[in-house]
Amino acid sequence: MEAGLRLSWGSIIPGREREAFELFDYAMRYLDGKKTSGAVTYFEPFFVRTTDQEYEQGFIILKGPVAEIFKLMEEDEYLTLLSKAYYLLNHFKVDILTVGEGIVAQLDRSAKVRVELGL
């Protein structure tokens, strides 16, 4: 089964533009290496065109085997990348995602709970 991560960010903190662009470039290389090694099966950056740019300018979706994603989340290099993002970007956050066959399992679980609760 796979899990996903969504790393999203808002505006760049003024005066930190160069560092923020360097971090984005580094993140793309880092994730490409994780894809090559099989820890990540998919990743893609997205830039948002129609929203409040202060709160969300873009995000990266990545997914991979559950064990590999949780292992990645404990690696020093990943945690350092996140720490830099928190200092360079407004509204930076990371969401854990249910993806693939996990969606069917989550829907089945929800249906069972609704029956159990009489809803």
Residue frames as a rotation matrix with the C-alpha (Angstrom) as fourth column:
MET 1
0.586 0.810 0.000 0.00
0.810 -0.586 0.000 0.00
0.000 0.000 -1.000 0.00
GLU 2
-0.411 -0.708 0.574 1.14
0.700 -0.648 -0.298 3.55
0.584 0.280 0.762 -0.69
ALA 3
0.356 0.419 -0.836 0.90
0.780 -0.625 0.019 6.80
-0.514 -0.659 -0.549 1.25
GLY 4
0.198 -0.264 0.944 1.38
0.741 -0.591 -0.320 10.34
0.642 0.762 0.079 0.08
LEU 5
-0.208 -0.252 -0.945 2.67
0.770 -0.638 0.001 13.65
-0.603 -0.728 0.326 1.29
ARG 6
0.486 0.313 0.816 1.58
0.713 -0.682 -0.164 17.11
0.505 0.661 -0.555 0.24
LEU 7
-0.310 -0.637 -0.705 4.10
0.837 -0.535 0.115 19.85
-0.451 -0.555 0.699 0.97
SER 8
0.390 0.546 0.741 2.49
0.816 -0.577 -0.004 23.25
0.426 0.607 -0.671 0.42
TRP 9
-0.486 -0.617 -0.619 3.65
0.790 -0.614 -0.008 26.83
-0.374 -0.492 0.786 0.80
GLY 10
0.744 0.655 -0.135 2.52
0.573 -0.728 -0.376 30.40
-0.344 0.202 -0.917 0.53
SER 11
0.901 -0.365 0.236 4.52
-0.134 -0.751 -0.647 33.49
0.413 0.551 -0.725 -0.25
ILE 12
0.114 -0.952 -0.284 8.29
0.754 0.269 -0.599 33.69
0.647 -0.146 0.749 0.15
ILE 13
0.593 -0.006 -0.805 9.42
0.676 -0.540 0.502 35.64
-0.438 -0.842 -0.316 3.19
PRO 14
0.959 -0.193 0.208 10.73
-0.014 -0.764 -0.645 38.98
0.284 0.616 -0.735 1.85
GLY 15
0.388 -0.906 0.166 14.51
-0.921 -0.377 0.096 39.05
-0.024 -0.190 -0.982 1.52
ARG 16
-0.138 -0.395 0.908 14.70
-0.434 0.849 0.303 35.24
-0.890 -0.352 -0.288 1.36
GLU 17
0.708 0.544 -0.450 13.94
-0.608 0.145 -0.781 34.83
-0.359 0.827 0.433 -2.35
ARG 18
0.038 -0.775 -0.631 17.35
-0.885 0.267 -0.381 33.51
0.463 0.573 -0.676 -3.40
GLU 19
-0.790 -0.359 0.497 17.43
-0.585 0.682 -0.438 30.94
-0.182 -0.637 -0.749 -0.61
ALA 20
0.057 0.908 0.415 13.84
-0.457 0.394 -0.798 29.87
-0.888 -0.145 0.437 -1.33
PHE 21
0.695 0.161 -0.701 14.57
-0.719 0.181 -0.671 29.25
0.019 0.970 0.242 -5.03
GLU 22
-0.371 -0.890 -0.265 17.72
-0.801 0.451 -0.394 27.33
0.470 0.066 -0.880 -4.09
LEU 23
-0.607 0.225 0.763 15.69
-0.522 0.611 -0.595 25.24
-0.599 -0.759 -0.253 -1.66
PHE 24
0.538 0.839 -0.082 13.12
-0.578 0.297 -0.760 24.42
-0.613 0.456 0.645 -4.34
ASP 25
0.373 -0.496 -0.784 15.90
-0.795 0.265 -0.545 23.32
0.478 0.827 -0.296 -6.71
TYR 26
-0.703 -0.657 0.273 17.44
-0.692 0.542 -0.477 21.21
0.165 -0.524 -0.836 -3.95
ALA 27
-0.196 0.723 0.662 14.06
-0.562 0.470 -0.680 19.65
-0.804 -0.505 0.314 -3.08
MET 28
0.707 0.453 -0.543 13.54
-0.694 0.299 -0.655 18.60
-0.134 0.840 0.526 -6.72
ARG 29
-0.079 -0.826 -0.558 16.97
-0.712 0.438 -0.549 16.92
0.698 0.354 -0.623 -6.82
TYR 30
-0.726 -0.155 0.670 16.39
-0.657 0.445 -0.608 15.30
-0.204 -0.882 -0.425 -3.42
LEU 31
0.177 0.895 0.409 13.00
-0.569 0.432 -0.700 13.89
-0.803 -0.109 0.586 -4.45
ASP 32
0.581 -0.060 -0.811 14.36
-0.761 0.314 -0.568 12.74
0.289 0.947 0.137 -7.80
GLY 33
-0.543 -0.832 -0.112 16.99
-0.681 0.515 -0.521 10.76
0.491 -0.207 -0.846 -5.88
LYS 34
-0.535 0.445 0.718 14.27
-0.547 0.466 -0.696 9.27
-0.644 -0.765 -0.005 -3.68
LYS 35
0.599 0.753 -0.272 12.35
-0.680 0.299 -0.669 8.27
-0.423 0.586 0.692 -6.80
THR 36
0.166 -0.644 -0.747 15.43
-0.781 0.377 -0.498 6.69
0.602 0.666 -0.440 -8.35
SER 37
-0.808 -0.537 0.241 16.00
-0.556 0.563 -0.611 4.67
0.192 -0.628 -0.754 -5.15
GLY 38
-0.476 0.709 -0.520 12.34
0.252 0.677 0.692 3.53
0.843 0.198 -0.501 -5.05
ALA 39
-0.823 0.176 -0.540 11.53
0.526 -0.124 -0.841 5.26
-0.215 -0.977 0.009 -1.75
VAL 40
-0.217 0.746 -0.630 9.15
-0.342 -0.662 -0.667 7.52
-0.914 0.070 0.399 -3.71
THR 41
-0.314 0.152 0.937 7.17
0.733 0.666 0.138 6.23
-0.603 0.730 -0.321 -6.68
TYR 42
0.153 0.431 0.889 5.81
0.846 -0.522 0.108 9.61
0.511 0.736 -0.445 -7.79
PHE 43
-0.106 -0.010 -0.994 6.39
0.657 -0.751 -0.063 13.29
-0.746 -0.660 0.086 -7.14
GLU 44
-0.195 0.078 0.978 5.34
0.863 -0.460 0.208 16.42
0.466 0.884 0.023 -8.95
PRO 45
-0.755 -0.046 -0.654 5.38
0.416 -0.805 -0.424 20.12
-0.507 -0.592 0.627 -8.10
PHE 46
0.052 0.810 0.584 2.36
0.945 -0.229 0.233 22.31
0.323 0.540 -0.777 -8.80
PHE 47
-0.957 -0.222 -0.185 2.04
0.268 -0.921 -0.284 26.09
-0.107 -0.321 0.941 -8.79
VAL 48
-0.098 0.987 -0.124 -1.36
0.905 0.036 -0.425 27.56
-0.415 -0.154 -0.897 -7.94
ARG 49
-0.778 -0.199 0.596 -2.62
0.533 -0.710 0.460 30.30
0.331 0.676 0.658 -10.22
THR 50
-0.233 0.823 0.518 -6.00
-0.121 -0.553 0.824 31.14
0.965 0.130 0.229 -8.75
THR 51
0.413 0.341 -0.844 -5.89
0.794 0.319 0.517 31.53
0.446 -0.884 -0.138 -4.99
ASP 52
0.970 -0.180 0.163 -4.72
-0.240 -0.814 0.529 33.83
0.037 -0.553 -0.833 -2.25
GLN 53
0.498 -0.844 -0.198 -1.01
0.067 0.266 -0.962 33.86
0.864 0.466 0.189 -3.07
GLU 54
-0.017 -0.467 0.884 -0.14
-0.900 -0.378 -0.217 34.76
0.435 -0.800 -0.414 0.53
TYR 55
0.268 0.267 0.926 -1.46
-0.809 0.585 0.066 31.39
-0.524 -0.766 0.373 1.72
GLU 56
0.311 -0.156 0.937 -0.80
0.268 0.961 0.071 29.03
-0.912 0.229 0.341 -1.17
GLN 57
0.210 -0.335 -0.919 1.53
-0.852 -0.524 -0.003 29.53
-0.481 0.783 -0.395 -4.08
GLY 58
0.026 -0.218 -0.976 2.33
-0.763 0.626 -0.160 25.91
0.646 0.749 -0.151 -4.70
PHE 59
0.451 0.069 0.890 2.65
-0.718 0.620 0.315 22.38
-0.530 -0.781 0.329 -3.47
ILE 60
-0.508 -0.581 -0.635 4.44
-0.786 0.615 0.066 19.12
0.352 0.533 -0.769 -4.16
ILE 61
0.682 0.653 0.329 2.62
-0.717 0.687 0.122 15.79
-0.147 -0.319 0.936 -4.13
LEU 62
-0.448 -0.762 -0.467 4.68
-0.790 0.582 -0.192 12.68
0.418 0.283 -0.863 -3.55
LYS 63
0.662 0.631 0.404 3.78
-0.742 0.626 0.239 9.10
-0.102 -0.459 0.883 -2.89
GLY 64
-0.338 -0.764 -0.550 5.48
-0.678 0.603 -0.421 5.82
0.653 0.230 -0.722 -2.20
PRO 65
-0.052 0.285 -0.957 5.24
0.390 0.888 0.244 2.66
0.919 -0.361 -0.157 -0.13
VAL 66
0.828 0.500 0.252 3.89
-0.017 -0.426 0.904 3.44
0.560 -0.754 -0.344 3.35
ALA 67
0.715 -0.594 -0.368 7.01
0.636 0.334 0.696 2.16
-0.290 -0.732 0.617 5.12
GLU 68
-0.220 -0.845 0.487 9.29
0.958 -0.282 -0.056 4.20
0.185 0.455 0.871 2.85
ILE 69
0.160 0.354 0.921 7.27
0.219 -0.923 0.317 7.41
0.963 0.151 -0.225 3.28
PHE 70
0.973 0.224 0.061 7.34
-0.014 -0.207 0.978 7.11
0.232 -0.952 -0.198 7.07
LYS 71
0.386 -0.914 -0.124 11.06
0.871 0.316 0.377 6.26
-0.305 -0.253 0.918 6.96
LEU 72
-0.188 -0.403 0.896 11.67
0.742 -0.655 -0.139 9.34
0.643 0.639 0.422 4.78
MET 73
0.573 0.546 0.612 9.80
0.054 -0.769 0.636 11.50
0.818 -0.332 -0.470 7.32
GLU 74
0.948 -0.274 -0.162 12.40
0.192 0.086 0.978 10.57
-0.254 -0.958 0.135 9.96
GLU 75
0.290 -0.895 0.338 15.52
0.943 0.209 -0.258 11.16
0.160 0.393 0.905 7.84
ASP 76
-0.026 -0.405 -0.914 17.73
0.611 -0.730 0.306 14.07
-0.792 -0.550 0.266 8.84
GLU 77
-0.909 -0.368 0.197 18.04
0.367 -0.479 0.797 15.34
-0.199 0.797 0.571 5.26
TYR 78
-0.258 0.910 0.323 14.24
0.671 -0.072 0.738 15.51
0.695 0.408 -0.592 4.87
LEU 79
0.473 0.451 -0.757 13.80
0.877 -0.321 0.357 17.16
-0.082 -0.833 -0.548 8.28
THR 80
-0.429 -0.693 -0.580 16.48
0.522 -0.714 0.467 19.72
-0.737 -0.102 0.668 7.43
LEU 81
-0.817 0.223 0.532 14.70
0.457 -0.312 0.833 20.49
0.352 0.924 0.153 4.15
LEU 82
0.222 0.972 -0.077 11.47
0.785 -0.131 0.605 21.10
0.578 -0.195 -0.792 6.11
SER 83
0.222 -0.204 -0.953 13.25
0.818 -0.493 0.296 23.26
-0.531 -0.845 0.058 8.68
LYS 84
-0.833 -0.549 -0.070 14.64
0.400 -0.684 0.610 25.48
-0.383 0.480 0.790 5.93
ALA 85
-0.514 0.714 0.475 11.19
0.548 -0.153 0.823 25.75
0.660 0.683 -0.313 4.34
TYR 86
0.385 0.683 -0.621 9.67
0.915 -0.190 0.357 26.92
0.125 -0.705 -0.698 7.62
TYR 87
-0.050 -0.503 -0.863 12.21
0.567 -0.726 0.390 29.77
-0.823 -0.470 0.321 7.75
LEU 88
-0.902 -0.431 -0.040 11.91
0.185 -0.467 0.865 30.76
-0.391 0.772 0.501 4.08
LEU 89
-0.723 0.683 0.103 8.21
0.141 0.000 0.990 30.36
0.676 0.731 -0.096 3.27
ASN 90
-0.626 0.638 0.448 4.99
-0.767 -0.397 -0.504 31.60
-0.144 -0.659 0.738 4.78
HIS 91
0.314 0.924 0.219 2.28
-0.881 0.369 -0.295 29.04
-0.354 -0.100 0.930 5.54
PHE 92
-0.417 -0.506 -0.755 4.50
-0.710 0.700 -0.077 26.02
0.567 0.505 -0.651 4.87
LYS 93
0.101 0.443 0.891 2.85
-0.858 0.492 -0.148 22.75
-0.504 -0.749 0.430 5.87
VAL 94
-0.818 -0.329 -0.471 3.01
-0.503 0.807 0.309 19.02
0.278 0.490 -0.826 5.29
ASP 95
0.202 0.918 0.340 -0.08
-0.941 0.278 -0.194 16.80
-0.273 -0.281 0.920 5.00
ILE 96
-0.842 -0.324 0.432 -0.07
-0.232 0.939 0.252 12.99
-0.488 0.112 -0.866 5.06
LEU 97
-0.194 0.760 -0.621 -2.35
-0.979 -0.185 0.079 11.67
-0.055 0.624 0.780 2.30
THR 98
-0.045 0.290 0.956 -4.34
-0.009 0.957 -0.291 8.51
-0.999 -0.022 -0.040 1.76
VAL 99
-0.178 -0.097 -0.979 -3.74
-0.939 -0.282 0.199 7.43
-0.295 0.955 -0.041 -1.85
GLY 100
-0.673 -0.206 -0.711 -4.39
-0.587 0.733 0.344 4.53
0.450 0.648 -0.614 -4.20
GLU 101
-0.245 0.573 -0.782 -5.92
0.240 0.817 0.524 1.41
0.939 -0.059 -0.338 -2.69
GLY 102
-0.861 -0.101 -0.499 -5.86
0.509 -0.143 -0.849 3.13
0.014 -0.985 0.174 0.72
ILE 103
-0.771 0.637 0.004 -8.78
-0.632 -0.766 0.119 5.26
0.079 0.089 0.993 -0.47
VAL 104
-0.071 0.747 -0.661 -10.96
-0.339 0.605 0.721 2.16
0.938 0.275 0.211 -0.96
ALA 105
-0.396 -0.141 -0.908 -9.94
0.683 0.616 -0.393 0.87
0.614 -0.775 -0.147 2.48
GLN 106
-0.988 0.025 -0.154 -10.77
0.085 -0.743 -0.664 4.24
-0.131 -0.669 0.732 4.06
LEU 107
-0.475 0.869 -0.135 -14.18
-0.782 -0.347 0.517 4.34
0.403 0.352 0.845 2.35
ASP 108
-0.056 0.411 -0.910 -14.93
0.101 0.909 0.404 0.75
0.993 -0.069 -0.092 3.46
ARG 109
-0.712 -0.285 -0.641 -13.91
0.647 0.088 -0.758 1.58
0.272 -0.954 0.122 7.03
SER 110
-0.921 0.388 0.034 -16.15
-0.384 -0.890 -0.246 4.66
-0.065 -0.239 0.969 6.99
ALA 111
-0.205 0.880 -0.429 -19.11
-0.595 0.236 0.768 2.63
0.777 0.413 0.475 5.70
LYS 112
-0.193 0.071 -0.979 -18.64
0.521 0.853 -0.041 0.05
0.831 -0.518 -0.201 8.47
VAL 113
-0.909 -0.182 -0.374 -18.43
0.415 -0.449 -0.791 2.75
-0.024 -0.875 0.484 11.14
ARG 114
-0.701 0.711 0.056 -21.58
-0.670 -0.683 0.291 4.45
0.245 0.167 0.955 9.83
VAL 115
0.032 0.702 -0.712 -23.48
-0.172 0.705 0.688 1.13
0.985 0.101 0.143 10.08
GLU 116
-0.412 -0.305 -0.859 -22.03
0.712 0.480 -0.512 0.49
0.568 -0.823 0.020 13.54
LEU 117
-0.958 0.003 -0.285 -23.13
0.183 -0.761 -0.622 3.95
-0.219 -0.648 0.729 14.69
GLY 118
-0.170 0.970 0.171 -26.53
0.847 0.233 -0.478 3.66
-0.503 0.064 -0.862 13.03
LEU 119
-0.266 -0.004 -0.964 -25.98
-0.180 -0.982 0.054 6.59
-0.947 0.187 0.261 10.72
